[in-house]
Amino acid sequence: MQDFYLSIFTLIYLFYLKKNIFANQLLFAIYKIVLGFCCKVLNLLSNKVE
């Protein structure tokens, strides 16, 4: 399910921010790190609930 959301966010990101390539690569790297961190936190929280 997370891969599904990741692909949707990626498509939206690429669609809206494809003008400045260098800045976009930097933003996208930060974006992926933040998204990965959020996924890990959500996984930890869901594991604690179970």
CNS distance restraints for C-alpha pairs under 8 A (distance, minus, plus):
assign (resid   1 and name CA) (resid   5 and name CA) 6.57 0.50 0.50
assign (resid   2 and name CA) (resid   6 and name CA) 6.04 0.50 0.50
assign (resid   2 and name CA) (resid  39 and name CA) 7.56 0.50 0.50
assign (resid   3 and name CA) (resid   7 and name CA) 6.09 0.50 0.50
assign (resid   4 and name CA) (resid   8 and name CA) 6.36 0.50 0.50
assign (resid   5 and name CA) (resid   9 and name CA) 6.11 0.50 0.50
assign (resid   6 and name CA) (resid  10 and name CA) 5.99 0.50 0.50
assign (resid   7 and name CA) (resid  11 and name CA) 6.13 0.50 0.50
assign (resid   8 and name CA) (resid  12 and name CA) 6.24 0.50 0.50
assign (resid   9 and name CA) (resid  13 and name CA) 5.97 0.50 0.50
assign (resid  10 and name CA) (resid  14 and name CA) 6.05 0.50 0.50
assign (resid  11 and name CA) (resid  15 and name CA) 5.98 0.50 0.50
assign (resid  12 and name CA) (resid  16 and name CA) 6.19 0.50 0.50
assign (resid  13 and name CA) (resid  17 and name CA) 5.79 0.50 0.50
assign (resid  13 and name CA) (resid  18 and name CA) 7.89 0.50 0.50
assign (resid  14 and name CA) (resid  18 and name CA) 5.50 0.50 0.50
assign (resid  17 and name CA) (resid  24 and name CA) 6.60 0.50 0.50
assign (resid  18 and name CA) (resid  24 and name CA) 6.92 0.50 0.50
assign (resid  19 and name CA) (resid  24 and name CA) 7.98 0.50 0.50
assign (resid  20 and name CA) (resid  24 and name CA) 5.98 0.50 0.50
assign (resid  21 and name CA) (resid  25 and name CA) 6.19 0.50 0.50
assign (resid  22 and name CA) (resid  26 and name CA) 6.49 0.50 0.50
assign (resid  23 and name CA) (resid  27 and name CA) 6.10 0.50 0.50
assign (resid  24 and name CA) (resid  28 and name CA) 5.77 0.50 0.50
assign (resid  25 and name CA) (resid  29 and name CA) 6.09 0.50 0.50
assign (resid  26 and name CA) (resid  30 and name CA) 6.39 0.50 0.50
assign (resid  27 and name CA) (resid  31 and name CA) 5.90 0.50 0.50
assign (resid  28 and name CA) (resid  32 and name CA) 6.02 0.50 0.50
assign (resid  29 and name CA) (resid  33 and name CA) 6.32 0.50 0.50
assign (resid  30 and name CA) (resid  34 and name CA) 6.19 0.50 0.50
assign (resid  31 and name CA) (resid  35 and name CA) 6.01 0.50 0.50
assign (resid  32 and name CA) (resid  36 and name CA) 5.91 0.50 0.50
assign (resid  33 and name CA) (resid  37 and name CA) 6.12 0.50 0.50
assign (resid  34 and name CA) (resid  38 and name CA) 6.17 0.50 0.50
assign (resid  35 and name CA) (resid  39 and name CA) 6.18 0.50 0.50
assign (resid  36 and name CA) (resid  40 and name CA) 6.27 0.50 0.50
assign (resid  37 and name CA) (resid  41 and name CA) 6.26 0.50 0.50
assign (resid  38 and name CA) (resid  42 and name CA) 6.10 0.50 0.50
assign (resid  39 and name CA) (resid  43 and name CA) 6.07 0.50 0.50
assign (resid  40 and name CA) (resid  44 and name CA) 6.19 0.50 0.50
assign (resid  41 and name CA) (resid  45 and name CA) 6.15 0.50 0.50
assign (resid  42 and name CA) (resid  46 and name CA) 6.03 0.50 0.50
assign (resid  43 and name CA) (resid  47 and name CA) 6.05 0.50 0.50
assign (resid  44 and name CA) (resid  48 and name CA) 6.25 0.50 0.50
assign (resid  45 and name CA) (resid  49 and name CA) 6.33 0.50 0.50
assign (resid  46 and name CA) (resid  50 and name CA) 6.49 0.50 0.50
